[in-house]
């Protein structure tokens, strides 16, 4: 995935691989297994080659073989497989496309979201539940779980430092981390020749007490998105149900190729931008057939036929 990096006072689309997570107080070996909180860890895959060794972006499983990712990930795919566990790979179906790209369909014009289809059903993957209404929990007292693939911290950045330089491709891996949605906003940026304006959720990285950008209280697992994270998921538990509330699309970075955990000299901080799922729920579901609906219709027809037979008898 070539994830856009939004720098201060300048919209800059970084033409580089897609992202993973960097953790404030933990090293790259941490948080690489299911957090056990109920968040759908197994729903998040990386877009990869047939052997699963390379990465182009991230994607979230929606069920029935369909996946959601950032539109800019699908525009010029080099790799046409996904893996959820770094072991088994699943091919992306080229017959499901909108004629603009080889794989997938854009959710809506000008929106950095796309749906693509796999050629087979990944039995071990958990389908994420889309949030249909805008009732996300905001503020520093709230929490959301990010799950993504990609680069971690550079060896030159000790754990717990305010500015974390991103590592190279060898630091990539599936990780989870915590952050809190602070606001909703309309966010515009460009990737290559494409321009996007998304209804977005915004999280900030930081370990200060300032309401923006600090998220103090989330502990060592506080996370920021990095390279190869476009298409990864932001999940939140609402009324006992875990929902996909955002899909990672862009990062605002005060310092190139790093995440700033804390206030910098300008009084700002790094922001992670997620396409707001509740704003696009209907457009997404319109592209994803629901097998349960087909089953219920088939069952309904069978029941009607049985009742008619009994009446004739």
C-alpha positions in Angstrom: 0.0 0.0 0.0 1.3 3.4 -0.8 0.0 5.3 2.2 -0.2 9.0 2.0 1.7 11.0 4.6 0.2 14.4 5.3 2.9 16.8 6.5 2.4 20.1 8.3 1.2 22.8 5.9 1.6 20.5 3.0 -0.3 17.6 1.6 2.3 15.1 0.5 1.4 11.7 -0.8 4.3 9.4 0.0 4.9 6.9 -2.8 6.1 4.0 -0.7 4.8 0.8 0.8 1.7 0.6 3.0 1.7 0.7 6.8 1.7 -1.1 10.1 1.8 0.2 13.7 4.4 1.7 15.9 4.0 1.4 19.6 5.1 4.1 22.1 6.2 2.0 25.0 6.9 -1.4 23.4 9.3 -2.8 20.9 8.5 -4.4 17.5 8.1 -7.9 19.0 5.1 -6.8 21.1 1.4 -7.0 20.4 1.8 -9.5 17.5 -0.9 -11.9 18.7 -4.7 -11.6 19.3 -5.2 -9.0 22.1 -7.9 -11.2 23.6 -10.3 -8.3 24.1 -12.7 -9.5 21.4 -11.4 -7.1 18.8 -11.5 -8.9 15.4 -7.7 -9.5 15.1 -8.2 -12.2 12.4 -10.2 -9.9 10.2 -7.1 -7.8 9.2 -4.9 -9.1 6.3 -2.0 -7.7 4.3 -2.0 -7.4 0.6 1.0 -9.5 -0.5 2.6 -11.7 -3.1 1.7 -15.4 -3.6 4.3 -16.5 -1.0 3.1 -13.9 1.6 6.6 -12.4 2.1 6.0 -8.9 0.7 3.5 -6.2 1.5 1.6 -3.6 -0.5 -1.1 -2.6 2.0 -3.7 -3.8 4.5 -7.3 -4.9 4.2 -10.2 -5.8 6.4 -12.4 -8.9 5.8 -16.2 -8.3 5.5 -17.3 -11.9 5.0 -18.4 -14.0 2.0 -14.9 -13.5 0.4 -15.1 -9.7 0.3 -12.6 -7.3 1.7 -12.4 -3.5 2.3 -9.3 -1.5 1.8 -8.2 2.0 0.8 -9.0 2.9 -2.8 -5.4 4.0 -3.4 -4.2 0.5 -2.5 -6.2 -1.1 -5.3 -5.5 1.4 -8.1 -2.2 -0.1 -9.3 -1.8 -3.4 -7.4 1.6 -5.1 -7.8 0.6 -8.1 -5.6 -2.7 -9.9 -5.9 -2.9 -12.0 -2.7 -3.8 -11.5 0.9 -2.7 -13.3 4.0 -4.2 -13.1 7.5 -1.5 -15.1 9.3 1.7 -15.0 7.2 1.1 -18.7 6.4 -1.8 -19.2 4.0 -2.4 -16.9 1.1 -5.7 -16.2 -0.8 -5.8 -14.9 -4.4 -7.7 -11.7 -5.3 -10.4 -12.2 -7.9 -9.8 -10.1 -11.1 -13.3 -10.6 -12.3 -14.7 -8.4 -9.6 -13.7 -4.9 -10.8 -15.2 -1.6 -11.9 -13.3 -1.3 -15.2 -11.0 1.4 -13.7 -8.6 -1.0 -12.1 -7.9 -4.7 -12.4 -9.0 -5.6 -8.9 -12.0 -4.2 -6.9 -14.5 -1.4 -7.0 -14.4 2.0 -5.5 -17.1 2.5 -2.8 -18.0 6.0 -3.9 -16.6 8.7 -6.2 -13.8 10.7 -4.6 -13.7 8.4 -1.5 -10.6 6.5 -0.6 -12.4 3.2 0.0 -12.6 0.1 -2.2 -14.0 -3.4 -2.0 -12.3 -6.4 -3.6 -13.2 -10.1 -3.7 -11.1 -13.2 -3.0 -11.4 -16.3 -5.2 -12.0 -18.5 -2.1 -13.4 -18.1 1.4 -10.8 -17.8 4.2 -12.4 -20.1 6.8 -10.3 -18.9 9.7 -10.9 -15.2 9.2 -13.3 -13.3 11.3 -15.7 -10.9 9.4 -15.7 -7.4 10.8 -19.0 -5.8 11.6 -19.5 -2.3 10.0 -20.8 0.5 12.2 -24.0 1.7 10.6 -24.7 4.7 12.8 -22.5 7.6 13.9 -22.3 6.7 17.6 -18.5 6.3 18.0 -17.0 7.0 21.4 -14.8 10.1 21.4 -12.2 11.6 23.8 -9.2 10.7 25.8 -11.2 8.5 28.1 -12.4 6.3 25.2 -10.3 3.7 23.5 -10.2 2.0 20.1 -8.0 -0.9 18.8 -5.9 -0.5 15.7 -4.8 -3.6 13.8 -2.4 -3.2 10.9 0.6 -4.6 9.1 3.8 -2.8 8.3 6.9 -1.2 9.6 7.6 -0.7 13.3 10.2 1.4 15.0 13.7 1.9 13.9 16.5 0.4 16.0 17.7 4.0 16.5 14.5 4.9 18.5 14.5 3.6 22.0 11.1 2.5 23.6 9.3 5.3 25.3 10.8 8.2 23.4 8.6 11.0 22.0 9.8 10.8 18.4 9.9 7.3 16.9 11.6 6.9 13.6 10.1 4.2 11.4 12.1 1.2 10.5 12.6 -0.5 7.1 10.7 -3.4 5.6 12.4 -5.9 7.9 10.4 -4.4 10.9 7.0 -5.1 9.3 4.5 -7.4 11.0 0.9 -7.6 12.2 0.4 -5.6 15.4 -2.4 -4.1 17.5 -2.3 -0.9 19.4 -4.6 1.6 21.2 -5.7 5.1 20.3 -8.8 7.2 20.8 -11.0 8.9 18.2 -10.8 12.6 19.1 -12.9 14.2 16.3 -14.6 13.7 13.0 -13.6 15.8 10.0 -13.6 16.1 6.2 -10.0 15.3 5.1 -8.6 15.9 1.6 -5.4 14.6 0.1 -3.9 13.3 -3.1 -2.2 10.0 -4.0 -0.6 10.0 -7.4 -3.1 11.4 -9.8 -6.1 10.7 -7.6 -7.6 13.2 -5.1 -9.8 12.2 -2.2 -12.1 13.9 0.3 -13.3 11.6 3.1 -15.5 11.9 6.0 -13.0 10.8 8.6 -12.3 9.9 12.2 -9.1 11.5 13.6 -6.8 10.1 16.3 -3.7 11.8 17.7 -0.5 10.3 19.1 1.0 11.8 22.2 1.9 11.2 25.8 1.2 14.6 27.2 -1.9 15.8 29.2 -3.0 18.2 26.4 -6.4 17.2 25.0 -4.9 17.5 21.6 -2.8 15.6 20.7 -2.2 13.8 24.0 -3.8 10.4 24.7 -2.1 9.9 28.0 -3.6 7.0 29.9 -3.6 4.4 27.1 -0.3 3.1 28.3 2.7 1.5 26.4 0.4 0.1 23.7 -0.6 3.6 22.4 -0.1 3.3 18.7 0.4 5.4 15.5 0.0 4.3 11.9 3.1 4.1 9.7 4.0 2.8 6.3 2.0 -0.1 4.9 -1.1 0.6 7.1 -3.5 2.0 4.5 -6.5 -0.3 4.5 -6.0 -1.4 8.1 -8.8 -1.3 10.7 -9.8 0.9 13.7 -12.2 -1.1 15.9 -14.3 0.0 18.9 -16.5 -1.8 21.3 -20.0 -0.2 21.4 -22.8 -1.7 23.5 -20.8 -5.0 23.9 -20.3 -5.3 20.1 -17.0 -4.8 18.3 -17.4 -2.7 15.2 -15.1 -1.5 12.4 -15.4 2.3 12.9 -12.6 3.5 10.6 -10.3 2.4 7.9 -6.8 3.9 7.8 -6.2 6.2 4.9 -3.5 8.8 5.8 -1.1 10.0 8.4 -0.1 13.6 9.3 3.5 13.6 10.4 5.3 16.6 11.9 8.6 14.8 11.2 9.2 12.8 8.0 9.1 9.0 8.4 8.4 9.2 12.2 5.6 9.3 14.7 5.6 12.1 17.3 4.3 11.0 20.6 3.9 14.3 22.3 3.7 18.0 21.6 6.3 19.5 19.2 7.5 23.1 19.0 4.5 24.1 16.8 2.1 23.0 19.5 0.7 20.3 17.1 1.0 16.6 16.9 0.7 13.7 14.6 -2.8 12.7 13.4 -4.1 9.4 12.0 -7.0 9.7 9.6 -9.5 6.9 9.1 -12.4 6.9 6.6 -15.5 7.0 8.8 -17.3 3.7 8.2 -20.7 5.0 9.5 -20.6 7.6 6.7 -20.2 4.9 4.0 -22.0 1.8 5.4 -24.7 1.7 2.8 -22.3 2.1 -0.1 -20.0 -0.6 1.2 -22.8 -3.1 1.9 -24.2 -2.5 -1.6 -21.1 -4.0 -3.0 -21.1 -7.0 -0.6 -23.8 -9.6 -1.1 -25.0 -11.1 2.2 -25.2 -14.9 2.1 -27.6 -14.9 5.0 -30.2 -13.0 3.0 -29.9 -15.5 0.1 -30.3 -18.4 2.6 -33.4 -16.8 4.2 -35.0 -16.3 0.9 -34.3 -19.9 -0.1 -35.7 -21.1 3.2 -38.8 -18.9 2.8 -39.5 -20.3 -0.6 -39.1 -23.9 0.7 -41.5 -23.1 3.6 -44.1 -21.6 1.2 -43.9 -24.7 -1.1 -44.3 -27.0 1.8 -47.4 -25.2 3.1 -48.9 -25.2 -0.4 -48.3 -28.9 -0.7 -50.0 -29.5 2.7 -53.0 -27.4 1.7 -53.4 -29.4 -1.5 -53.3 -32.6 0.4 
